[in-house]
């Protein structure tokens, strides 16, 4: 049977499912039942989800958890997190509680500039192109007015457009490099619409520019697109306290813990193998909040990792120091987020998450997300430099195995007590359950 199909997108949802299950599944009945089991019984809600993307067959759930007790700039937040990985929400909550008692998190937005580019090819005289750009610049802005009018009324819009010569890298390659202020919107649609208008104006005006030769008039637009690299859309999050307040557990002094912690950060600053894992832990916190609030985590990921390599080598996003007896731990990251537009008014759980956060502005959300990332890194380094992470993970692992064997609460209590002093491995847990049940 052919595994390819023409016109799949034209089929109805149930025709799509029928084709999928009969073509790719041995037990097509069970596959179809599972697909349908994940449909929402509220048809309107299901239709809303169906229409987010194309060829929807069902829903894919992620848990939405909450990490409470985050004190950020003297305000308390309960942070929504959509994530499948166990321990992340627990770690965030633990870090929140730890810093709540030590003055909380401080966060500030440093800048909010978004970027977009029109990439084009021009093989003529560079000086004539410069003159052309100067001449048409007001028209570029003017032609985009229908798109920018509303944004301008709210205080945003296009903040600059410049011509960049990239011919040293690719023959004939130039850019219109533009910057934008998009306020509470992430701004992707706004920026891309402006850029596509710039490209049209550029092409049309070139045809009429008298100083261009016949060949020079034919500017070739390659593409017009925003950049997800936003090194000037920056937020900083920080925690600090006296070193002696960093009491961790009886096995390590506050001073020793602080010093080990700073060393762990230093290692991630200079060692890319460690930096990637270190930053992955930060992204556990960031992505979860970005996703819960309906933002584009792929854009955020791409931009942040580019920022982590801005000095030519991939490095830690966080930094730490001890100075005059004060421990300070901080991070600066680029974040282009929106609290209006996109999914924010469409996805009911995104609306819920934003309400939970007190309907934040984009700037506030930048601060909250950065804090979630910093908290996550604090929690990870705190375990790594003291008990190791397996202790916590193994507890979750134990619970997962116990649930898999449908252990009763009485069995769970006994086995949790047993594994306080015994190493958790899959075999050891299975054996212990069997012994108990014998
Ligand atoms: C696991 O998801 C994240 C950690 O590996 C992060 C780290 O090593 O810092 C625990």
Boltz pocket constraint, residues with backbone or C-beta under 6 A from the ligand:
constraints:
  - pocket:
      binder: B
      contacts: [[A, 85], [A, 277], [A, 278], [A, 279], [A, 280], [A, 281], [A, 282], [A, 284], [A, 377], [A, 380], [A, 381], [A, 384], [A, 389]]
      max_distance: 6.0
